[in-house]
Amino acid sequence: MDLLLRNVEPTAVKKVEELARKKGISRNEYLKNVLEDFSILQMKDNHVDRMEKKLIANTLMMEKTSNTLDELVSVLKELIDDE
C-alpha cells in the first residue's frame, strides 16, 4: 500500500535522508521500516496493557479465593474441635 506525505519540514527530510544513508537504504525503505516498527511496538504495548489488566484481575481473584479458603479452614477446624 502506498503512503504520501506532504508539507514535511525540509530539516526533517534531510535528517531522514541522513539516517537512511547511514543504513545504506533508501529514504522510502527507511521510513517504511520506521512506520512498520512503530505499528508493531504499538500492538505490543496494547498487548502488554491487556495482559497487565488480566494479571491484576487474576491476582484479585486469587486473593479472594485464598481468603475464602482461610475461612473454610477455620470453620473446619472449629467443627473438628467441637467433636
C-alpha positions in Angstrom: 0.0 0.0 0.0 1.3 3.5 -0.8 1.5 6.4 1.6 2.1 10.0 0.5 3.3 12.7 2.9 3.1 16.4 2.2 4.4 19.5 3.8 7.2 17.8 5.7 9.8 20.2 7.1 13.0 20.2 5.0 15.2 19.7 8.1 13.2 16.5 8.9 13.6 15.2 5.4 17.3 15.9 5.5 17.6 14.0 8.8 15.7 11.1 7.4 17.9 11.0 4.3 21.0 11.1 6.6 19.7 8.2 8.7 18.8 6.2 5.7 22.2 6.8 4.1 23.9 5.6 7.3 22.0 2.4 7.0 22.6 2.1 3.3 19.0 2.1 2.3 16.6 4.5 0.5 14.6 7.1 2.3 11.5 5.3 1.3 12.8 2.0 2.8 13.9 3.8 6.0 10.5 5.4 6.5 8.7 2.2 5.7 10.8 0.4 8.4 10.2 3.1 10.9 6.5 3.1 10.3 6.2 -0.7 10.4 8.3 -0.9 13.6 6.2 1.8 15.2 3.0 -0.1 14.4 4.4 -3.4 15.8 5.5 -1.6 19.0 2.0 -0.1 19.4 0.5 -3.6 19.1 2.9 -5.0 21.6 2.2 -2.1 24.0 -1.6 -2.8 23.7 -1.0 -6.5 24.3 1.1 -5.7 27.4 -1.6 -3.4 28.8 -4.2 -6.1 28.3 -2.0 -8.7 30.0 -1.3 -6.4 32.9 -5.1 -5.8 33.4 -5.7 -9.6 33.3 -2.9 -10.1 35.8 -4.4 -7.6 38.2 -7.8 -9.3 37.8 -6.3 -12.7 38.4 -4.4 -11.5 41.4 -7.6 -10.1 43.0 -9.4 -13.4 42.3 -6.6 -15.4 43.9 -6.7 -13.2 47.0 -10.5 -13.7 47.3 -10.1 -17.4 46.8 -7.3 -17.5 49.4 -9.4 -15.6 51.9 -12.4 -17.9 51.3 -10.2 -21.0 51.8 -8.8 -19.5 55.0 -12.4 -19.0 56.3 -13.2 -22.6 55.3 -10.2 -24.0 57.1 -11.3 -22.0 60.2 -14.8 -23.4 60.0 -13.5 -26.9 59.5 -11.1 -26.6 62.5 -14.0 -25.4 64.7 -16.1 -28.3 63.6 -13.3 -30.8 64.3 -12.6 -29.2 67.7 -16.3 -29.4 68.7 -16.3 -33.2 68.1 
